[in-house]
Amino acid sequence: MTDGDKLIEATTEPETESHGTRFDNTLKFIKEHITEDPKLIRRNIEKAHSLLEEHQLDWERKNRLIVYEAAFSMVIRDFHKAAALFLESLATFNATELFSYEDFVFYTVVTALNALPRPEIRAKVVHAPEILAVIHAIPHLEAYLNALYKCQYREFFCQLGHILERLRADPLLAPHATRYGKEMRVIAYTQYLQPYHDVALASMAREFGVSEDFLDADLARFICLGKVHAKINRVTAQVITVRSDSKMELYTQTRQRGDMLFDRINKLASLLQ
């Protein structure tokens, strides 16, 4: 019997168990294996939703499932979905068997900063009473949030380093720490450049508290990847913003999605032959 077979067998309960017990056992299984096979965890989340809806289980279980699904979304690096679900659970968090309320707030803030536009961060995170009640007790998190929101980029880079240290030690987020750090630098660079047509590389480096060489290399990497819409004029040592054409951007995204769909159809066709 393979490990996968054992996991599937472990999720099969006797028919004599109550629907509430089956739901609780499903959540227990998700908790114990959340960083393992994503397909199996997704299947169990769907199973929990079915039990919840078909048998009209209580609100407490529904609220716990939202947090479990948010945690799984974070594990598979779907920070947009994770942030939305964590924020939905702010006033009703009760999944203390999964992680503490302080960890819950930490996950909420780090995913929201990665996923939400600045106006939503202000309304849903910066001024959220549930977050304000405990954020001061979580090392570096309040300074990290405020630095990005208040455009204090030198402080933000400093606090980002501390946050990444915690992510590297976190069982749910450790695999994504490096990627998260890059994405947050992109967000900070984009936010800084937004009001400018052009800015001196030296001036921007001072704002972020880094060397010109580091900023030049870091920006160049993200510009080449299409993450930062700008170009660097090395003759004048300036960073020039490039305003994206929304129609062209939509066309490009649609074409890329079409190419991905076409590739998947071809792979499926080859498997069926």
Protein Blocks (a to p, Z undefined) as FASTA:
>chain_A
ZZklmmmmmmpccfkbcfklmmmmmmmmmmmmmmmcfklmmmmmmmmmmmmmmnopafkl
mmmmmmmmmmmmmmnopaklmmmmmmmmmmmgcblmlpcfklmmmmmmmmmmmmpcfklm
mmmmmmmmklmmmmmmpghklmmmmmmmnopaklmmmmmmmmmmmmmmpmklmmmmmmmm
mmmmmmmmmmmmmmpmbdcfklmmmmnopafklmmmmmmmmmmnomagcdddfklopacd
ddddfklmmmmmmmmmmmmmmmmmmmmmmmmZZ
